[in-house]
């Protein structure tokens, strides 16, 4: 494949590029759309670390013939009239973050949204940045806690696109922000606001997406970062140790996953006589099927059905102002030293420099 840059123009302004990513979503809440989406998602070797041939047999013979239909029903329960809740929220986040950075970033900057699986793809987002003549890209996966299955997989997808390009941009990547003060503060604010509306009673459950236990034993820091996030939130809220709890949801398959499990915790609490719980999922930057359907609907039924009285789900941070501000500050910190955010940005001087470069290219006969 020819790796060309046919649209390259000498002397064109080169803004900083921000690639905002999240996991992704099917195009529709249908079995056909879920089969395509799950086929891409579950075939990723970062997501399922099983030898490829054995997993191919399982995926094609046992998973894809049956799971898409069940998953489609789950998506249908939370699907918005305008489309996927995750995608709609991600688009709002990207627009709000761009607006924030337009006010705060000293130089030119352009952002693009890409999903690791499904649409819009990471490749389409990077092409948008390339069309804007971006020469520096900050990759920003909206996963607060690092996992090889999420953050590292995003890197794989970006690298796969760059392998097709002749001229690759300078790149930085935010690979976690689980302990960022702005992120922790936004979560604490959302919990305080919930307590102000509904009172503060019972227990606070912080439910994170699960991972196989073997990923922890293999060196993945995800479990430890989830625990630290929970502790920092509790400290910010001045909570006693017995008032909050960390658990893990979304198990898949028969092997042991990170514990304690969210559903089993809820069953045990209801049996113990706990009447009210507040639930938040700090690992999700935007509400999606795992929070809106699995956590708020399925696990609500588990708790209430087990004898509990009140179950409150505290939404993900989504496009809250304090969340966008925290994300924006992360971008500003991670682009320090780049042209446009090096403390000496001068738009006029930069334009003169680019014009000199264009004139040299004209004299050399490589531009017109």
C-alpha positions as CSV (number, residue, x, y, z in Angstrom):
1,X,0.0,0.0,0.0
2,X,1.4,3.4,-0.9
3,X,2.0,5.6,2.1
4,X,1.5,9.0,0.6
5,X,0.3,12.4,1.8
6,X,-1.4,13.6,-1.3
7,X,-3.2,16.4,0.6
8,X,-0.1,17.8,2.2
9,X,0.4,21.5,1.7
10,X,3.7,23.3,2.5
11,X,3.3,26.2,4.9
12,X,-0.1,25.0,6.2
13,X,-0.8,25.7,9.9
14,X,-0.2,22.7,12.1
15,X,-2.5,22.6,15.1
16,X,-2.1,20.2,18.0
17,X,-4.4,17.2,17.7
18,X,-6.4,15.6,20.4
19,X,-7.7,12.1,19.7
20,X,-10.5,11.3,22.2
21,X,-11.4,7.7,22.4
22,X,-13.8,5.3,24.2
23,X,-14.7,1.7,23.9
24,X,-17.4,1.9,21.3
25,X,-21.0,0.8,20.7
26,X,-23.0,-1.2,18.1
27,X,-24.7,0.8,15.4
28,X,-28.1,-0.4,16.5
29,X,-29.7,-2.5,19.2
30,X,-30.1,-5.5,16.9
31,X,-28.7,-9.0,16.7
32,X,-27.0,-8.2,13.4
33,X,-25.4,-5.1,14.7
34,X,-24.3,-6.8,17.9
35,X,-22.8,-9.7,16.0
36,X,-20.6,-7.3,14.0
37,X,-19.7,-5.3,17.1
38,X,-19.0,-8.3,19.4
39,X,-17.1,-10.0,16.6
40,X,-14.6,-7.1,16.5
41,X,-14.5,-6.5,20.2
42,X,-14.1,-10.1,21.4
43,X,-11.5,-11.0,18.7
44,X,-9.1,-8.4,20.1
45,X,-6.3,-10.4,21.7
46,X,-6.0,-7.7,24.4
47,X,-9.6,-8.4,25.4
48,X,-9.6,-12.2,25.3
49,X,-6.1,-13.6,26.0
50,X,-6.7,-17.1,24.8
51,X,-4.7,-18.8,22.0
52,X,-6.2,-17.7,18.8
53,X,-7.3,-21.0,17.2
54,X,-9.0,-22.2,20.4
55,X,-10.7,-18.9,20.9
56,X,-11.8,-18.8,17.2
57,X,-13.6,-22.1,17.7
58,X,-15.3,-20.8,20.9
59,X,-16.2,-17.4,19.5
60,X,-17.6,-18.7,16.2
61,X,-19.2,-21.8,17.6
62,X,-20.5,-20.8,21.1
63,X,-20.5,-17.0,21.5
64,X,-21.5,-15.3,18.3
65,X,-24.4,-17.6,17.5
66,X,-26.1,-16.8,20.8
67,X,-24.8,-13.8,22.6
68,X,-25.7,-11.1,20.1
69,X,-29.4,-11.8,20.6
70,X,-29.2,-11.5,24.3
71,X,-27.0,-8.4,24.2
72,X,-29.4,-6.8,21.7
73,X,-32.2,-7.0,24.3
74,X,-30.0,-5.3,26.9
75,X,-29.1,-2.5,24.5
76,X,-32.7,-2.1,23.5
77,X,-33.6,-1.4,27.1
78,X,-31.4,1.7,27.3
79,X,-31.2,2.8,23.6
80,X,-32.0,6.5,23.1
81,X,-34.3,7.7,20.4
82,X,-31.3,9.5,18.9
83,X,-29.0,6.5,19.1
84,X,-26.5,4.9,21.4
85,X,-26.2,6.6,24.9
86,X,-22.5,6.1,25.0
87,X,-22.0,7.6,21.5
88,X,-24.3,10.5,22.2
89,X,-22.6,11.3,25.4
90,X,-19.1,10.9,23.9
91,X,-20.0,13.4,21.2
92,X,-21.2,15.9,23.8
93,X,-18.0,15.4,25.8
94,X,-15.8,15.9,22.7
95,X,-17.7,19.1,21.8
96,X,-17.5,20.4,25.3
97,X,-13.8,19.6,25.7
98,X,-13.0,21.3,22.4
99,X,-14.9,24.4,23.6
100,X,-13.0,24.4,26.9
101,X,-9.7,24.1,25.1
102,X,-10.5,26.8,22.6
103,X,-10.6,29.2,25.6
104,X,-7.6,27.7,27.5
105,X,-5.1,26.4,25.0
106,X,-2.8,29.1,23.8
107,X,-2.3,27.9,20.2
108,X,-4.4,26.2,17.5
109,X,-5.9,22.9,18.5
110,X,-8.3,20.4,16.9
111,X,-9.9,17.3,18.4
112,X,-11.6,14.2,17.0
113,X,-13.6,11.4,18.5
114,X,-12.9,7.8,17.7
115,X,-14.2,4.5,19.1
116,X,-12.0,1.5,19.7
117,X,-14.7,-0.7,18.2
118,X,-17.5,0.3,15.9
119,X,-18.1,3.8,14.6
120,X,-16.8,6.4,14.4
121,X,-13.5,4.5,14.2
122,X,-10.1,5.5,15.5
123,X,-8.9,5.5,11.9
124,X,-11.6,7.9,10.8
125,X,-10.7,10.2,13.7
126,X,-7.0,10.2,12.9
127,X,-7.8,10.9,9.2
128,X,-9.7,14.0,10.4
129,X,-6.7,15.1,12.3
130,X,-4.4,14.4,9.3
131,X,-6.7,16.5,7.1
132,X,-6.2,19.4,9.6
133,X,-2.4,18.9,9.1
134,X,-1.9,17.9,12.7
135,X,1.8,17.0,13.4
136,X,1.4,16.3,17.1
137,X,-1.3,14.1,18.5
138,X,-2.3,13.5,22.2
139,X,-4.2,10.2,22.4
140,X,-6.7,10.5,25.2
141,X,-8.6,7.3,26.0
142,X,-11.4,8.1,28.5
143,X,-10.5,5.2,30.8
144,X,-9.5,6.6,34.2
145,X,-7.9,3.3,35.2
146,X,-5.3,1.6,33.0
147,X,-5.9,-1.8,31.6
148,X,-4.2,-3.7,28.8
149,X,-7.7,-4.6,27.5
150,X,-8.7,-0.9,27.1
151,X,-5.8,1.6,27.1
152,X,-3.2,-0.7,25.6
153,X,-5.7,-1.9,23.0
154,X,-6.3,1.7,22.0
155,X,-2.6,2.2,21.5
156,X,-2.6,-0.9,19.2
157,X,-5.4,0.6,17.1
158,X,-3.6,3.9,16.8
159,X,-0.3,2.2,15.9
160,X,-2.1,0.1,13.2
161,X,-3.3,3.3,11.6
162,X,0.1,4.9,11.7
163,X,1.6,1.9,10.0
164,X,-0.3,3.0,6.8
165,X,1.0,6.6,6.9
166,X,4.2,7.8,5.4
167,X,4.6,10.7,7.8
168,X,3.5,9.9,11.3
169,X,2.9,12.6,13.9
170,X,4.7,13.1,17.2
171,X,2.5,11.3,19.7
172,X,1.8,11.3,23.5
173,X,-0.8,9.3,25.3
174,X,-2.6,9.7,28.6
175,X,-2.7,6.1,29.8
176,X,-4.5,6.7,33.1
177,X,-5.9,9.4,35.4
178,X,-7.3,7.3,38.2
179,X,-5.8,9.6,40.9
180,X,-6.1,12.9,39.2
181,X,-7.4,15.5,41.7
182,X,-9.9,17.0,39.2
183,X,-11.4,13.7,38.3
184,X,-11.6,12.7,41.9
185,X,-13.1,16.0,42.8
186,X,-15.8,15.8,40.1
187,X,-16.8,12.3,41.3
188,X,-17.0,13.6,44.9
189,X,-19.1,16.5,43.8
190,X,-21.5,14.3,42.0
191,X,-22.0,12.2,45.1
192,X,-22.4,15.2,47.3
193,X,-25.1,16.5,45.0
194,X,-26.9,13.2,45.0
195,X,-26.8,13.2,48.9
196,X,-28.2,16.7,48.9
197,X,-31.2,15.6,46.8
198,X,-31.8,12.2,48.4
199,X,-30.2,12.3,51.8
200,X,-27.2,10.4,53.0
201,X,-28.0,6.9,54.3
202,X,-27.0,3.3,53.9
203,X,-23.8,2.4,52.0
204,X,-21.9,3.7,49.0
205,X,-20.9,1.0,46.5
206,X,-18.3,1.9,43.9
207,X,-18.6,-0.7,41.1
208,X,-15.9,-1.0,38.5
209,X,-15.9,-3.1,35.4
210,X,-14.4,-6.5,36.1
211,X,-11.4,-8.2,34.6
212,X,-10.1,-11.8,34.8
213,X,-8.1,-12.3,38.0
214,X,-5.1,-13.6,35.9
215,X,-4.7,-10.1,34.4
216,X,-3.8,-8.8,37.9
217,X,-1.4,-11.7,38.5
218,X,0.2,-10.9,35.1
219,X,1.0,-7.4,36.2
220,X,-2.0,-5.3,35.0
221,X,-2.4,-2.3,37.4
222,X,-6.1,-2.0,36.9
223,X,-7.2,-3.6,40.2
224,X,-4.9,-1.5,42.3
225,X,-5.9,1.7,40.5
226,X,-9.6,1.0,41.0
227,X,-8.9,0.5,44.7
228,X,-6.9,3.8,44.9
229,X,-9.7,5.6,43.1
230,X,-12.2,4.3,45.6
231,X,-10.0,5.3,48.6
232,X,-9.4,8.8,47.2
233,X,-13.1,9.4,46.7
234,X,-13.9,8.2,50.2
235,X,-11.2,10.5,51.6
236,X,-12.5,13.5,49.7
237,X,-15.9,12.8,51.2
238,X,-14.6,12.1,54.7
239,X,-16.3,8.7,54.8
240,X,-15.6,6.0,57.4
241,X,-14.2,2.7,56.2
242,X,-17.5,0.9,56.7
243,X,-19.5,3.4,54.7
244,X,-18.1,2.6,51.3
245,X,-17.1,-0.5,49.3
246,X,-15.4,-1.4,46.0
247,X,-16.7,-4.2,43.8
248,X,-16.5,-5.5,40.2
249,X,-19.2,-6.2,37.7
250,X,-19.6,-7.6,34.1
251,X,-18.1,-11.1,34.4
252,X,-17.8,-13.2,31.3
253,X,-17.0,-16.9,31.0
254,X,-16.3,-19.4,33.8
255,X,-12.9,-18.3,35.1
256,X,-12.3,-16.3,38.3
257,X,-12.6,-12.6,37.9
258,X,-11.6,-9.7,40.2
259,X,-13.6,-9.9,43.4
260,X,-15.7,-9.0,45.2
261,X,-18.5,-9.3,42.6
262,X,-21.1,-6.5,42.5
263,X,-24.1,-8.8,42.1
264,X,-23.0,-11.1,45.0
265,X,-22.2,-8.1,47.2
266,X,-25.7,-6.7,46.6
267,X,-27.3,-10.1,47.4
268,X,-25.3,-10.4,50.6
269,X,-26.2,-6.8,51.7
270,X,-29.9,-7.3,51.1
271,X,-29.7,-10.5,53.1
272,X,-27.9,-8.7,55.9
273,X,-30.8,-6.2,56.1
274,X,-29.2,-3.2,54.4
275,X,-32.1,-1.2,53.2
276,X,-30.6,1.5,51.0
277,X,-27.5,1.8,48.9
278,X,-26.1,4.4,46.5
279,X,-24.1,3.0,43.6
280,X,-21.6,4.8,41.4
281,X,-19.3,3.4,38.7
282,X,-16.2,5.6,38.7
283,X,-14.4,3.6,36.0
284,X,-16.9,4.7,33.3
285,X,-16.4,8.3,32.0
286,X,-19.8,8.0,30.2
287,X,-22.9,6.0,30.9
288,X,-23.3,3.0,28.7
289,X,-24.9,-0.5,28.7
290,X,-22.8,-1.6,31.6
291,X,-24.1,1.2,33.8
292,X,-27.5,2.0,32.5
293,X,-28.7,-1.6,31.9
294,X,-26.5,-4.0,33.9
295,X,-25.9,-1.8,37.0
296,X,-29.0,0.4,37.2
297,X,-31.5,-2.1,36.0
298,X,-30.2,-5.7,36.5
299,X,-28.4,-5.1,39.8
300,X,-31.3,-2.9,41.1
301,X,-33.5,-6.0,40.6
302,X,-30.9,-8.1,42.5
303,X,-30.9,-5.8,45.5
304,X,-34.6,-5.0,45.7
305,X,-35.5,-8.6,44.9
306,X,-33.3,-9.7,47.8
307,X,-35.1,-7.5,50.3
308,X,-33.5,-4.1,49.9
309,X,-35.8,-1.0,49.8
310,X,-33.9,1.8,48.0
311,X,-31.3,1.6,45.2
312,X,-29.9,4.8,43.8
313,X,-27.6,4.9,40.8
314,X,-25.4,8.0,40.6
315,X,-24.8,8.7,36.9
316,X,-21.4,8.7,35.3
317,X,-19.7,12.1,35.0
318,X,-20.7,12.3,31.4
319,X,-20.5,16.0,30.2
320,X,-20.6,17.6,33.7
321,X,-18.8,20.9,33.7
322,X,-16.3,19.8,36.4
323,X,-15.6,16.6,34.5
324,X,-14.9,18.5,31.2
325,X,-12.7,20.9,33.2
326,X,-10.7,18.0,34.7
327,X,-10.3,16.4,31.2
328,X,-9.2,19.8,29.8
329,X,-6.6,20.3,32.5
330,X,-5.2,16.9,31.8
331,X,-4.8,17.8,28.1
332,X,-3.1,21.1,29.0
333,X,-0.7,19.3,31.3
334,X,0.1,16.5,28.8
335,X,0.8,18.9,25.9
336,X,3.2,21.1,27.9
337,X,6.3,22.0,25.8
338,X,4.6,21.4,22.4
339,X,4.4,24.4,20.0
340,X,1.2,26.2,20.9
341,X,1.5,25.3,24.6
342,X,5.2,26.1,25.3
343,X,4.7,29.3,27.1
344,X,5.8,31.4,24.2
345,X,3.0,31.0,21.6
346,X,3.0,33.8,19.0
347,X,0.5,33.3,16.2
348,X,2.0,35.9,13.9
349,X,5.6,34.6,14.4
350,X,4.4,31.1,13.6
351,X,2.6,32.3,10.4
352,X,5.9,34.0,9.3
353,X,7.8,30.8,9.9
354,X,5.4,28.7,7.9
355,X,5.4,31.2,5.0
356,X,9.2,31.0,4.9
357,X,9.0,27.2,4.7
358,X,6.5,27.5,1.9
359,X,8.7,29.9,-0.1
360,X,11.7,27.6,0.3
361,X,9.5,24.7,-1.0
362,X,8.4,26.8,-4.0
363,X,12.0,27.6,-4.9
364,X,12.9,23.9,-4.7
365,X,10.1,23.0,-7.0
366,X,8.3,20.7,-4.5
367,X,5.3,23.0,-4.0
368,X,3.1,25.0,-6.2
